Amino acid sequence: MSLGLAVALLLVALVGWLDDHRSLPVLPRFGVQLLAASLFSALLLRTGMSWWWWPFLVIAGGWSVNLHNFMDGIDGLLAQQGVFVTATLAVLSYSVGQAPLGLACACSAAACAGFWFYNRSPARIFMGDVGSGSVGLLIFMLIAMLWQVDPNLLWPGLILCSAFVTDASLTLLSRMLRGRRWYTAHREHLYQWMVRRGRSHKQVVTIYLGWNLLIASPLALTSRIDPRMALPFCVVAYLAAAATWLALKRRLLRRHVQEVRHVIP
């Protein structure tokens, strides 16, 4: 399993590095990402889980790589998310007696924290696709391995990712519904709109941290304590995240329209 995890990470990191330097086409890049997710998923399912899960795991892995890449647009945001998610996953792993997995999560959190120190605003170094894709795949793999240990732990893992998954997913869906080229670069994520409307990188990163600490982590840890409430709490977290995203996006768009009308009578 460890070797497969390392090879999958290497594949995503390599294609990300090439894209950073040569701007690869979408399909080859996505194909390698799916290959990495497929390799890891196949190794995970060899532990005795049903192979019906394989296509869902592959899609989830590919989406995790890309959504974390989408969310790496301002100083410190993705590094902070990496610290938060992997550190909390370490707590969840130790709580179910999975010391090796907990150690892997803790090491991931430490690595993200070390990078965050130099990536916080004003950033001195940047992740690029090689870093954001690797963090996305790593978070997917750690949650999947925790889910393999105890299926009830899937829901706390998803709750921890609620801010990023909601922002990336609803932004992509809104672009698709509007008939835009959703697979091209853009600046329509909520965090990007907040920066465009005058918020500093530090302020926006603090807003996402507030969600993680005040909403996501209490719900995730409570879900671990009472597994019967894990799925309902996960639903509540994503409904609340979606409602917050819609309210903030609508407010930002309304302000944008008002400013445009003021400039153009």
C-alpha positions as CSV (number, residue, x, y, z in Angstrom):
1,M,0.0,0.0,0.0
2,S,2.8,2.4,0.9
3,L,4.6,1.9,-2.4
4,G,1.3,2.3,-4.3
5,L,0.6,5.6,-2.5
6,A,4.1,6.9,-3.3
7,V,3.8,5.9,-7.0
8,A,0.4,7.6,-7.2
9,L,1.7,10.8,-5.6
10,L,4.7,10.7,-7.9
11,L,2.5,10.5,-11.0
12,V,0.4,13.5,-9.9
13,A,3.4,15.5,-8.9
14,L,5.2,14.8,-12.2
15,V,2.3,15.8,-14.4
16,G,1.8,18.9,-12.2
17,W,5.4,19.8,-12.6
18,L,5.3,19.4,-16.3
19,D,2.1,21.5,-16.5
20,D,3.8,24.2,-14.4
21,H,6.6,24.4,-17.0
22,R,4.9,23.5,-20.3
23,S,1.1,24.0,-19.8
24,L,-0.1,20.5,-20.7
25,P,-3.4,19.9,-22.5
26,V,-6.4,19.1,-20.2
27,L,-7.0,15.5,-21.3
28,P,-3.4,14.1,-20.9
29,R,-3.1,15.8,-17.5
30,F,-6.5,14.5,-16.3
31,G,-5.7,11.1,-17.7
32,V,-2.6,10.8,-15.6
33,Q,-4.5,12.0,-12.5
34,L,-7.1,9.3,-13.0
35,L,-4.4,6.7,-13.5
36,A,-2.9,7.7,-10.2
37,A,-6.3,7.5,-8.5
38,S,-7.0,4.2,-10.2
39,L,-3.7,2.7,-9.0
40,F,-4.3,3.7,-5.4
41,S,-8.0,2.6,-5.5
42,A,-7.1,-0.8,-6.8
43,L,-4.6,-1.4,-4.0
44,L,-7.1,-0.2,-1.4
45,L,-9.8,-2.5,-2.7
46,R,-7.5,-5.5,-2.6
47,T,-7.9,-5.4,1.2
48,G,-11.3,-7.1,0.8
49,M,-13.7,-4.2,-0.1
50,S,-16.2,-4.5,-2.9
51,W,-14.8,-3.7,-6.4
52,W,-18.1,-1.9,-7.1
53,W,-16.5,1.0,-5.2
54,W,-13.6,1.3,-7.7
55,P,-15.2,3.8,-10.3
56,F,-16.5,6.0,-7.4
57,L,-13.0,6.1,-5.8
58,V,-11.3,6.9,-9.1
59,I,-13.7,9.8,-9.8
60,A,-13.4,11.1,-6.2
61,G,-9.6,11.0,-6.5
62,G,-9.5,12.8,-9.8
63,W,-11.9,15.4,-8.5
64,S,-10.0,15.9,-5.2
65,V,-6.8,16.6,-7.2
66,N,-8.5,19.2,-9.4
67,L,-10.6,20.9,-6.8
68,H,-7.6,21.5,-4.6
69,N,-5.8,22.9,-7.7
70,F,-8.8,25.2,-8.3
71,M,-8.6,26.4,-4.7
72,D,-4.9,27.3,-4.8
73,G,-5.4,30.9,-5.9
74,I,-4.4,33.1,-3.0
75,D,-1.6,33.1,-0.5
76,G,-1.8,30.5,2.2
77,L,-5.3,29.2,1.5
78,L,-4.5,25.6,0.4
79,A,-1.6,25.2,2.7
80,Q,-3.8,26.2,5.6
81,Q,-6.5,23.7,4.5
82,G,-3.9,21.0,4.2
83,V,-2.8,21.6,7.8
84,F,-6.4,21.6,9.1
85,V,-7.6,18.5,7.3
86,T,-4.6,16.3,7.8
87,A,-4.1,17.3,11.5
88,T,-7.8,16.5,12.2
89,L,-7.5,13.2,10.3
90,A,-4.6,12.4,12.5
91,V,-6.8,12.8,15.6
92,L,-9.5,10.6,14.0
93,S,-6.9,8.0,13.1
94,Y,-5.5,7.8,16.6
95,S,-9.0,7.7,18.1
96,V,-9.6,4.3,16.3
97,G,-6.2,2.8,17.1
98,Q,-4.6,3.5,13.7
99,A,-1.3,4.8,14.9
100,P,0.6,4.3,11.5
101,L,-2.2,6.1,9.6
102,G,-2.3,8.8,12.3
103,L,1.5,9.3,12.0
104,A,1.2,9.7,8.2
105,C,-1.5,12.3,8.7
106,A,0.5,14.1,11.3
107,C,3.6,14.2,9.0
108,S,1.4,15.5,6.2
109,A,0.1,18.3,8.5
110,A,3.7,19.1,9.6
111,A,4.8,19.4,5.9
112,C,1.9,21.6,5.1
113,A,2.5,23.8,8.1
114,G,6.2,24.2,7.1
115,F,5.1,25.2,3.6
116,W,2.4,27.5,4.9
117,F,5.0,29.5,6.9
118,Y,6.5,30.7,3.6
119,N,3.3,30.6,1.6
120,R,1.2,32.8,3.9
121,S,0.6,36.4,2.7
122,P,2.7,37.9,1.4
123,A,3.8,34.6,-0.1
124,R,7.5,34.0,-0.8
125,I,7.0,30.5,-2.4
126,F,4.0,29.0,-4.3
127,M,2.7,25.5,-4.7
128,G,2.0,25.4,-8.4
129,D,0.2,22.4,-9.9
130,V,2.8,20.0,-8.6
131,G,2.0,21.0,-5.0
132,S,-1.8,21.5,-5.2
133,G,-2.4,18.3,-7.1
134,S,-0.3,16.3,-4.6
135,V,-2.1,17.8,-1.6
136,G,-5.4,17.0,-3.2
137,L,-4.5,13.4,-3.9
138,L,-3.0,12.9,-0.5
139,I,-6.1,14.2,1.3
140,F,-8.2,11.8,-0.8
141,M,-6.0,8.8,0.0
142,L,-5.9,9.5,3.7
143,I,-9.7,9.8,3.9
144,A,-10.1,6.7,1.8
145,M,-7.8,4.7,4.1
146,L,-9.6,6.0,7.1
147,W,-12.9,5.0,5.5
148,Q,-11.5,1.5,4.8
149,V,-10.8,1.1,8.5
150,D,-14.3,2.3,9.6
151,P,-17.0,3.2,7.0
152,N,-18.5,5.7,9.5
153,L,-15.3,7.8,9.3
154,L,-16.0,8.8,5.7
155,W,-18.5,11.4,6.9
156,P,-16.2,13.3,9.3
157,G,-13.5,13.3,6.6
158,L,-16.0,14.8,4.1
159,I,-17.1,17.4,6.7
160,L,-13.5,18.5,7.1
161,C,-13.4,19.3,3.3
162,S,-16.8,21.0,3.2
163,A,-15.5,24.6,2.5
164,F,-13.3,23.6,-0.4
165,V,-15.6,21.0,-1.9
166,T,-18.6,23.4,-1.8
167,D,-16.7,26.3,-3.3
168,A,-15.1,24.3,-6.1
169,S,-18.2,22.2,-6.9
170,L,-20.8,25.1,-6.9
171,T,-18.5,27.3,-8.9
172,L,-18.0,24.6,-11.5
173,L,-21.7,23.8,-11.6
174,S,-22.6,27.5,-12.1
175,R,-20.2,27.8,-14.9
176,M,-21.6,24.7,-16.6
177,L,-25.2,26.0,-16.2
178,R,-24.2,29.3,-17.8
179,G,-22.7,27.6,-20.8
180,R,-19.2,28.8,-20.1
181,R,-16.0,27.0,-20.8
182,W,-15.9,25.4,-17.3
183,Y,-12.6,23.6,-18.0
184,T,-10.6,26.8,-18.6
185,A,-8.9,29.1,-16.0
186,H,-11.2,31.7,-14.4
187,R,-11.6,33.8,-11.3
188,E,-15.2,32.9,-10.2
189,H,-14.6,31.0,-7.0
190,L,-16.0,32.6,-3.8
191,Y,-12.5,33.3,-2.4
192,Q,-11.5,35.0,-5.7
193,W,-14.6,37.2,-5.6
194,M,-13.9,38.2,-2.1
195,V,-10.4,39.3,-3.1
196,R,-11.7,41.1,-6.1
197,R,-14.2,43.0,-4.0
198,G,-11.4,44.4,-1.7
199,R,-10.7,41.7,0.9
200,S,-7.0,41.0,1.5
201,H,-5.6,37.5,1.2
202,K,-5.2,37.3,5.0
203,Q,-8.8,38.2,5.5
204,V,-10.2,35.7,3.1
205,V,-7.9,32.9,4.5
206,T,-9.2,33.8,8.0
207,I,-12.8,33.5,6.8
208,Y,-12.1,29.9,5.6
209,L,-10.3,29.1,8.8
210,G,-13.2,30.4,10.8
211,W,-15.5,28.0,8.9
212,N,-13.1,25.1,9.6
213,L,-12.7,25.8,13.3
214,L,-16.3,26.9,14.1
215,I,-18.4,24.6,11.9
216,A,-16.4,21.8,10.2
217,S,-14.2,20.5,13.1
218,P,-17.0,20.4,15.8
219,L,-19.3,18.6,13.4
220,A,-16.6,16.2,12.3
221,L,-15.5,15.3,15.9
222,T,-19.0,15.0,17.1
223,S,-19.7,12.6,14.2
224,R,-16.8,10.5,15.4
225,I,-18.2,10.4,18.9
226,D,-21.7,9.5,17.7
227,P,-21.5,7.5,14.4
228,R,-25.3,7.4,14.2
229,M,-25.3,11.2,13.6
230,A,-22.3,11.2,11.2
231,L,-24.3,11.2,7.9
232,P,-26.9,13.8,9.2
233,F,-24.1,16.0,10.4
234,C,-22.4,15.7,7.0
235,V,-25.6,16.7,5.2
236,V,-26.0,19.6,7.6
237,A,-22.4,20.8,7.0
238,Y,-22.8,20.8,3.2
239,L,-26.2,22.4,3.2
240,A,-24.9,25.1,5.5
241,A,-21.8,25.5,3.3
242,A,-24.0,25.8,0.2
243,A,-26.3,28.3,1.8
244,T,-23.3,30.4,2.9
245,W,-21.7,30.2,-0.5
246,L,-24.9,31.3,-2.3
247,A,-25.5,34.2,0.2
248,L,-22.0,35.5,0.0
249,K,-21.8,35.1,-3.8
250,R,-25.1,36.9,-4.3
251,R,-24.0,39.7,-2.1
252,L,-20.7,40.2,-3.9
253,L,-22.4,40.1,-7.3
254,R,-25.0,42.6,-6.2
255,R,-22.2,45.0,-5.0
256,H,-20.4,44.5,-8.3
257,V,-23.5,45.4,-10.4
258,Q,-24.1,48.5,-8.2
259,E,-20.5,49.7,-8.7
260,V,-20.8,49.1,-12.5
261,R,-24.0,51.1,-12.7
262,H,-22.4,53.9,-10.7
263,V,-19.5,54.1,-13.1
264,I,-21.7,53.7,-16.2
265,P,-24.8,55.9,-15.8
